[in-house]
Amino acid sequence: MKQISKLTKFFTIISVISILIGYSVLLYKGYFLNNEIQKQEKKLEILKTEEEKLIKTKANLESQIKKLGNSLIAINKNPDKAKSITDSTITELGVIEDKFIKSEENNVSNAKKYEEDGFKYLLEKKVELAIASFVKSENSYNSYHQVYEIARYLTKNKDVLKNKNSSQWKIVYKKIITEFSWKMPNEYKEKLIKQSN
C-alpha cells in the first residue's frame, strides 16, 4: 500500500513538472510568435507606404505623359505650334539633358541628328535647348566633331545668352566658328558666319 502511495506521489510530481514544462514552452513560443507578428506588421506598414509612393509616382508619370501627348497632338495638327513651345515646357517634360556620359555604343546617326538640332537651336538663340542637343550628340558618340566643346562653352555663357537680344550672341557665334568648327556642317557654318557679322 505504501508502495502505491509513493508511486502516486511520484507520478503526481512528474505530471506537475510536465505541465509546468509544457506551459513554459507554450509561453516561450507565444513570446516569439508575438515578436514575429510585430515584425510582419512593421513590414506590412513599410509595404503600404511604398505602395502609396508608387501610386503617387504613377499618377505623376501619367500626368506628364498626358501633357506630352497633348503637346504632340497640337504639334501634329499645327506644325508651326512646335516653334511656340517654350524652353520651360520642354524642361518640364524632361527633354533637357545637360550631363555628359561615357557612351557604351557609338551611334553616329543620333550624334549627327542631335548636332544638327543643336545648331538649329543655336541659330534660334535657344541656348538651353542647344546645350541639351549638343550634350545628347556627345553622349551618342563621344568626341563627335566638337559638340563637347560647344556644349561646355555655351554652358559657361548660358546666363547672358538667355537674353535673345544680348550682344554676346555675335561674339559666341564668332568664337564657335573660329575655335569649334572642326567638321561642322557647311550649312550651319555659313549661317553662323552671317549671324556673327
C-alpha positions as semicolon CSV with decimal commas, in nm:
position;residue;x (nm);y (nm);z (nm)
1;M;0,000;0,000;0,000
2;K;0,284;0,233;0,091
3;Q;0,449;0,141;-0,237
4;I;0,138;0,250;-0,433
5;S;0,121;0,574;-0,238
6;K;0,483;0,652;-0,324
7;L;0,420;0,578;-0,691
8;T;0,112;0,804;-0,691
9;K;0,314;1,089;-0,540
10;F;0,594;1,030;-0,791
11;F;0,356;1,038;-1,090
12;T;0,178;1,342;-0,949
13;I;0,511;1,527;-0,920
14;I;0,608;1,416;-1,272
15;S;0,270;1,533;-1,405
16;V;0,306;1,874;-1,237
17;I;0,660;1,913;-1,372
18;S;0,543;1,811;-1,723
19;I;0,257;2,063;-1,707
20;L;0,498;2,336;-1,595
21;I;0,745;2,249;-1,872
22;G;0,464;2,243;-2,129
23;Y;0,332;2,577;-2,009
24;S;0,685;2,726;-2,022
25;V;0,731;2,600;-2,378
26;L;0,396;2,750;-2,478
27;L;0,490;3,084;-2,319
28;Y;0,827;3,077;-2,497
29;K;0,666;3,001;-2,835
30;G;0,395;3,259;-2,772
31;Y;0,656;3,526;-2,699
32;F;0,843;3,457;-3,024
33;L;0,523;3,432;-3,224
34;N;0,417;3,770;-3,088
35;N;0,756;3,918;-3,189
36;E;0,723;3,764;-3,535
37;I;0,371;3,909;-3,575
38;Q;0,501;4,256;-3,478
39;K;0,786;4,227;-3,733
40;Q;0,542;4,124;-4,006
41;E;0,310;4,413;-3,914
42;K;0,602;4,657;-3,947
43;K;0,692;4,509;-4,286
44;L;0,329;4,544;-4,392
45;E;0,332;4,914;-4,291
46;I;0,653;4,970;-4,491
47;L;0,498;4,796;-4,794
48;K;0,184;5,010;-4,765
49;T;0,399;5,327;-4,755
50;E;0,597;5,211;-5,059
51;E;0,273;5,129;-5,240
52;E;0,141;5,482;-5,172
53;K;0,466;5,631;-5,307
54;L;0,442;5,416;-5,621
55;I;0,079;5,518;-5,675
56;K;0,179;5,888;-5,649
57;T;0,474;5,835;-5,886
58;K;0,249;5,652;-6,133
59;A;-0,008;5,934;-6,121
60;N;0,270;6,191;-6,175
61;L;0,411;5,999;-6,473
62;E;0,065;5,957;-6,625
63;S;0,011;6,332;-6,591
64;Q;0,345;6,404;-6,765
65;I;0,267;6,154;-7,042
66;K;-0,072;6,320;-7,093
67;K;0,092;6,666;-7,116
68;L;0,347;6,536;-7,364
69;G;0,074;6,362;-7,564
70;N;-0,135;6,682;-7,578
71;S;0,170;6,880;-7,692
72;L;0,247;6,627;-7,966
73;I;-0,115;6,626;-8,085
74;A;-0,107;7,005;-8,102
75;I;0,219;6,995;-8,299
76;N;0,082;6,736;-8,543
77;K;-0,229;6,947;-8,604
78;N;-0,026;7,264;-8,648
79;P;0,350;7,221;-8,719
80;D;0,411;7,592;-8,654
81;K;0,299;7,527;-8,296
82;A;0,631;7,349;-8,237
83;K;0,814;7,682;-8,254
84;S;0,595;7,829;-7,982
85;I;0,677;7,561;-7,724
86;T;0,884;7,734;-7,461
87;D;1,207;7,609;-7,305
88;S;1,029;7,578;-6,970
89;T;0,763;7,346;-7,117
90;I;1,029;7,124;-7,271
91;T;1,228;7,122;-6,945
92;E;0,913;7,031;-6,754
93;L;0,856;6,735;-6,986
94;G;1,208;6,610;-6,917
95;V;1,367;6,679;-7,256
96;I;1,658;6,882;-7,122
97;E;1,977;6,685;-7,072
98;D;2,297;6,852;-6,955
99;K;2,510;6,565;-6,820
100;F;2,791;6,412;-7,021
101;I;2,821;6,034;-7,007
102;K;3,065;5,779;-7,147
103;S;2,877;5,620;-7,435
104;E;2,886;5,241;-7,444
105;E;2,774;5,232;-7,807
106;N;2,875;5,480;-8,075
107;N;2,558;5,588;-8,256
108;V;2,671;5,815;-8,540
109;S;2,322;5,882;-8,677
110;N;2,198;6,003;-8,337
111;A;2,512;6,210;-8,286
112;K;2,458;6,375;-8,625
113;K;2,087;6,437;-8,562
114;Y;2,144;6,595;-8,220
115;E;2,436;6,804;-8,352
116;E;2,207;6,944;-8,623
117;D;1,936;7,010;-8,364
118;G;2,197;7,192;-8,155
119;F;2,291;7,423;-8,442
120;K;1,924;7,489;-8,523
121;Y;1,854;7,589;-8,162
122;L;2,176;7,791;-8,156
123;L;2,063;7,993;-8,458
124;E;1,720;8,039;-8,294
125;K;1,903;8,165;-7,981
126;K;1,754;7,892;-7,761
127;V;2,065;7,834;-7,552
128;E;1,933;7,568;-7,312
129;L;1,794;7,353;-7,593
130;A;2,116;7,399;-7,792
131;I;2,323;7,281;-7,494
132;A;2,092;6,983;-7,437
133;S;2,118;6,881;-7,803
134;F;2,498;6,909;-7,816
135;V;2,524;6,707;-7,494
136;K;2,296;6,438;-7,641
137;S;2,515;6,434;-7,952
138;E;2,828;6,385;-7,740
139;N;2,656;6,116;-7,533
140;S;2,555;5,931;-7,851
141;Y;2,914;5,926;-7,980
142;N;3,193;6,055;-7,757
143;S;3,423;6,307;-7,930
144;Y;3,184;6,353;-8,222
145;H;3,309;6,663;-8,408
146;Q;3,332;6,945;-8,149
147;V;2,990;6,915;-7,986
148;Y;3,150;6,859;-7,643
149;E;3,348;7,185;-7,663
150;I;3,048;7,379;-7,795
151;A;2,823;7,249;-7,516
152;R;3,078;7,345;-7,248
153;Y;3,134;7,690;-7,399
154;L;2,759;7,759;-7,421
155;T;2,708;7,637;-7,064
156;K;2,967;7,888;-6,938
157;N;2,783;8,169;-7,116
158;K;2,429;8,038;-7,064
159;D;2,306;8,309;-6,825
160;V;2,389;8,601;-7,054
161;L;2,262;8,412;-7,361
162;K;1,916;8,362;-7,211
163;N;1,851;8,714;-7,336
164;K;1,798;8,670;-7,711
165;N;1,879;9,037;-7,770
166;S;2,217;9,018;-7,597
167;S;2,514;9,147;-7,800
168;Q;2,704;8,845;-7,664
169;W;2,535;8,624;-7,926
170;K;2,752;8,763;-8,210
171;I;3,066;8,705;-8,000
172;V;2,955;8,347;-7,928
173;Y;2,886;8,275;-8,295
174;K;3,231;8,409;-8,391
175;K;3,403;8,205;-8,119
176;I;3,228;7,885;-8,229
177;I;3,320;7,944;-8,596
178;T;3,685;8,023;-8,522
179;E;3,756;7,768;-8,246
180;F;3,494;7,491;-8,257
181;S;3,412;7,445;-8,627
182;W;3,604;7,121;-8,696
183;K;3,380;6,905;-8,920
184;M;3,091;7,146;-8,867
185;P;2,826;7,102;-9,140
186;N;2,878;7,375;-9,402
187;E;2,511;7,473;-9,397
188;Y;2,534;7,579;-9,031
189;K;2,882;7,726;-9,064
190;E;2,757;7,967;-9,334
191;K;2,454;8,064;-9,125
192;L;2,669;8,124;-8,815
193;I;2,909;8,341;-9,019
194;K;2,613;8,554;-9,135
195;Q;2,478;8,583;-8,782
196;S;2,818;8,682;-8,641
197;N;2,853;8,987;-8,872
